[in-house]
Amino acid sequence: MAENRFELEYFLPYRLNRAAEFVALRFAAQYKARYQLTRPEWRTLAALGSLRRSMTATEIGAHSTMHKTKVSRAVHSLERRRWLRREEDGRDRRFEHLELTAAGKQAYEELTQLARGYQAELLSMIGTRDMEALLKGLRAIEQAMKKPVTPD
């Protein structure tokens, strides 16, 4: 009788998480060394910089899949650096619109150069063919994420 054993090393969520950590930590080491940024600070800066518009902390959390406390700490830190400014919503004081300052935009542009270099490094490690396959698989997962989940 064949043993029906669970193999963690073949479980897709486990493998994706390990791969994501490997990729993220290697990049984090670069921006931490150069700019002393934490991962939540980078993700907050990247969300604001990539969308090129003001966002609320809730929007940043949804965009970057970060918990609101991490977003709040990152916003506070980026504000202290003068890379981000807050503007109270005129209709609802519970909300603040966050946007990058000129210095924040400059930091974002410099960090995107670092990110491009890291992307090239990953490409050289993985190879063009495997990178294309990986991106195709990620697109399929991202499309599945957009579909409504139906209960069984």
N, C-alpha and C positions, 0 to 999 in steps of 0.2 A: 504494500500500500504506500503510495507516494505521500510524503510529508507535505502538508500545506502550511509552510512556515512563512511568516512575514519577514521580508528582507528590507530593512530600513534604508540601506544603501541604494535601493532601486525605487524608493518611494519619491515620486516627483516633487511634492512640496518640500521634503527634506533636502533634496538635491538642489532645488532652486534657491532655497534659503542659504545653503552653504556657499553656492556659487555667488550669490548676491553679496554675502558678507565678504568673501575674498576680494571681489571686484571693488566694493565700496571702501573697504579698509585700506587697500593699496592707494586709492585716490585720496582718501581722508588723510593719510600720512603726508601726502604732498601739500594739500592746502593748509594742513595744520602747521607744518614746518614753515611754510612761506607766510601765512597770514594769521596763524594762531586761531583758526576758526574751528568750532566744533561741528559735528555732522548736522545737528539741527540748525545751526547758524548758516552753514553752507546751503542747506535745503531751502531755508527761508529766503536767503539772498537769491538763489537760483530761481525760485518760484516767481519772485517779484521781477527779477531781471528778464527772465525768459518771456513772461507775458506782457512786459512793458506797459503795465497799468497798475493803478492802485488796487489793493486787495484788502479784505478784512482778514483777521487772524483765522477765522473759521474757514475762509476760502483757501488760505495757505495750508491749513491742516488737511483739508480735503484733497488739495492738489498734490501734496507731498506725503500723504498718509501718516502724518505725525499727530500725536496727542496734543490737545490744546495747551497743556502745561509746558511741553517742550517748545511749542510755537511761541508762547508767551515769554519764556526765558530767552529764546533766540531774538525775538523782537526787542526786548529790553537791552540785550547786549549789542545788537546792531545799532540801536538808537544811541547808546553810550559812545559808540565809535563815530557817530554822526554819519552813518551810512543809510539811515532810514529815518523817516519822519512820520508822525501820526497826525491825522486830522479827524476831529470828531465829526460824526455824521450829523448834518443839520436837522434831520428829522427824528433820529433815534440816538440818544446819547449813549446807549449801551454799545454802540458800534463805533469803531475807529477805522478809517481808511489809511492804509499803510502804503508808503511808496518810497522808492530809493531816492536819496539825495544825489547831487552831482558826484560826490565822493563815492557813494554806494554804487552808482552806475559805472564809475571808473574801476572800482574794485571788481565788479561783476565782469566787465570786459576783460580785465587781466586774468580773472579766474577762468573765463571761457577759453582763453589761450592755453592755460594749464590743462583744462579738460580736453581740448583738442589734441594736445600732446599725449595725454593719457589714453585717449581713444586710439590713437595711432599705435601706441605701445601695446594695447590689447589686441589690435588687429595683427600686429607682428607676432604676438604670442599664439593666437588662435589660428590665423591664416584666413585668407579671403573666403574660401569655400565654406569653412566651418562658421565663419562670422555670418555669412549670408544665410546659412541654415539656422543658426541661432536666432537671427533677426526675424526670419520667417516664422519660427516657432513662437517667439514673443508676440509677434503681430496676431497670431491665432489666439493666444491667451488673452491679449488685450481686447480683441473682438468679442471673445466669450465673456469678458468682464462687463461688457455693455448690454448683454442680454439679460432680461429679467430672470430671476431665479424662481422656478415654479416648485411648489412643494409636491412631494410624491403622493 
